[in-house]
């Protein structure tokens, strides 16, 4: 039995070991540590960033990278 993660049709462009923090109640709070991946969909060519916590594999970041973003 295999687990479906949603990453089956995606290619890993790059992977980084990192910690994720968020600003909450006037301070930074840790969301988790794990691998942050840049994934490219093989059909649509869209790139997204995905990060899961190490122990629980809970998704803590999941969003598309847009070339139209003014910060890119």
Phi and psi in degrees as GROMACS dihedral restraints (atoms count N, CA, C in turn):
[ dihedral_restraints ]
;  ai    aj    ak    al  type     phi  dphi    fc
    3     4     5     6     1  -105.3    20    10
    4     5     6     7     1   149.6    20    10
    6     7     8     9     1   -91.0    20    10
    7     8     9    10     1   131.1    20    10
    9    10    11    12     1   -88.7    20    10
   10    11    12    13     1   119.3    20    10
   12    13    14    15     1  -105.1    20    10
   13    14    15    16     1   -15.3    20    10
   15    16    17    18     1    91.0    20    10
   16    17    18    19     1    -1.9    20    10
   18    19    20    21     1  -102.7    20    10
   19    20    21    22     1     6.3    20    10
   21    22    23    24     1   -64.0    20    10
   22    23    24    25     1   -33.5    20    10
   24    25    26    27     1  -101.9    20    10
   25    26    27    28     1    26.3    20    10
   27    28    29    30     1  -127.7    20    10
   28    29    30    31     1   150.4    20    10
   30    31    32    33     1  -106.5    20    10
   31    32    33    34     1   136.0    20    10
   33    34    35    36     1   -80.7    20    10
   34    35    36    37     1   114.5    20    10
   36    37    38    39     1   -81.0    20    10
   37    38    39    40     1   -40.1    20    10
   39    40    41    42     1  -160.4    20    10
   40    41    42    43     1   157.4    20    10
   42    43    44    45     1  -143.5    20    10
   43    44    45    46     1   135.3    20    10
   45    46    47    48     1  -129.9    20    10
   46    47    48    49     1   143.3    20    10
   48    49    50    51     1   -87.0    20    10
   49    50    51    52     1   124.6    20    10
   51    52    53    54     1  -155.2    20    10
   52    53    54    55     1   171.0    20    10
   54    55    56    57     1  -117.9    20    10
   55    56    57    58     1   144.4    20    10
   57    58    59    60     1  -113.7    20    10
   58    59    60    61     1   131.7    20    10
   60    61    62    63     1  -121.4    20    10
   61    62    63    64     1   156.3    20    10
   63    64    65    66     1  -134.5    20    10
   64    65    66    67     1   153.1    20    10
   66    67    68    69     1   -84.4    20    10
   67    68    69    70     1   120.0    20    10
   69    70    71    72     1  -146.1    20    10
   70    71    72    73     1   125.9    20    10
   72    73    74    75     1    52.7    20    10
   73    74    75    76     1    52.9    20    10
   75    76    77    78     1    65.4    20    10
   76    77    78    79     1    20.5    20    10
   78    79    80    81     1  -155.7    20    10
   79    80    81    82     1   162.2    20    10
   81    82    83    84     1   -83.4    20    10
   82    83    84    85     1   135.6    20    10
   84    85    86    87     1  -123.5    20    10
   85    86    87    88     1   138.8    20    10
   87    88    89    90     1   -75.2    20    10
   88    89    90    91     1   132.8    20    10
   90    91    92    93     1   -96.6    20    10
   91    92    93    94     1   -22.4    20    10
   93    94    95    96     1   151.7    20    10
   94    95    96    97     1   168.0    20    10
   96    97    98    99     1  -119.7    20    10
   97    98    99   100     1   146.3    20    10
   99   100   101   102     1   170.0    20    10
  100   101   102   103     1  -164.6    20    10
  102   103   104   105     1   -93.3    20    10
  103   104   105   106     1   125.8    20    10
  105   106   107   108     1   -97.1    20    10
  106   107   108   109     1   123.7    20    10
  108   109   110   111     1  -118.1    20    10
  109   110   111   112     1   141.6    20    10
  111   112   113   114     1   -98.0    20    10
  112   113   114   115     1   115.1    20    10
  114   115   116   117     1  -113.9    20    10
  115   116   117   118     1   134.0    20    10
  117   118   119   120     1  -113.9    20    10
  118   119   120   121     1   124.4    20    10
  120   121   122   123     1   -70.0    20    10
  121   122   123   124     1   130.5    20    10
  123   124   125   126     1   -69.4    20    10
  124   125   126   127     1   -25.8    20    10
  126   127   128   129     1   -92.1    20    10
  127   128   129   130     1   -49.9    20    10
  129   130   131   132     1   -91.6    20    10
  130   131   132   133     1   -14.8    20    10
  132   133   134   135     1    67.9    20    10
  133   134   135   136     1     9.0    20    10
  135   136   137   138     1   -75.0    20    10
  136   137   138   139     1   145.8    20    10
  138   139   140   141     1  -110.6    20    10
  139   140   141   142     1   136.6    20    10
  141   142   143   144     1  -133.1    20    10
  142   143   144   145     1   159.6    20    10
  144   145   146   147     1  -106.7    20    10
  145   146   147   148     1   131.7    20    10
  147   148   149   150     1  -133.0    20    10
  148   149   150   151     1   132.9    20    10
  150   151   152   153     1  -135.7    20    10
  151   152   153   154     1   132.7    20    10
  153   154   155   156     1  -120.4    20    10
  154   155   156   157     1   146.8    20    10
  156   157   158   159     1   -66.4    20    10
  157   158   159   160     1   147.7    20    10
  159   160   161   162     1   -58.9    20    10
  160   161   162   163     1   -59.2    20    10
  162   163   164   165     1   -78.4    20    10
  163   164   165   166     1   -40.8    20    10
  165   166   167   168     1   -94.6    20    10
  166   167   168   169     1   -17.2    20    10
  168   169   170   171     1    61.6    20    10
  169   170   171   172     1    20.9    20    10
  171   172   173   174     1   -71.6    20    10
  172   173   174   175     1   136.9    20    10
  174   175   176   177     1   -72.9    20    10
  175   176   177   178     1   124.5    20    10
  177   178   179   180     1  -113.3    20    10
  178   179   180   181     1   -14.4    20    10
  180   181   182   183     1  -150.1    20    10
  181   182   183   184     1   133.9    20    10
  183   184   185   186     1  -159.8    20    10
  184   185   186   187     1   102.6    20    10
  186   187   188   189     1  -155.2    20    10
  187   188   189   190     1   156.3    20    10
  189   190   191   192     1   -81.9    20    10
  190   191   192   193     1   149.5    20    10
  192   193   194   195     1   -98.8    20    10
  193   194   195   196     1   124.2    20    10
  195   196   197   198     1  -108.4    20    10
  196   197   198   199     1   129.5    20    10
  198   199   200   201     1   -70.1    20    10
  199   200   201   202     1   -14.4    20    10
  201   202   203   204     1   -88.0    20    10
  202   203   204   205     1    -2.0    20    10
  204   205   206   207     1   -66.4    20    10
  205   206   207   208     1   128.5    20    10
  207   208   209   210     1   -63.5    20    10
  208   209   210   211     1   -17.5    20    10
  210   211   212   213     1   -85.3    20    10
  211   212   213   214     1   -12.6    20    10
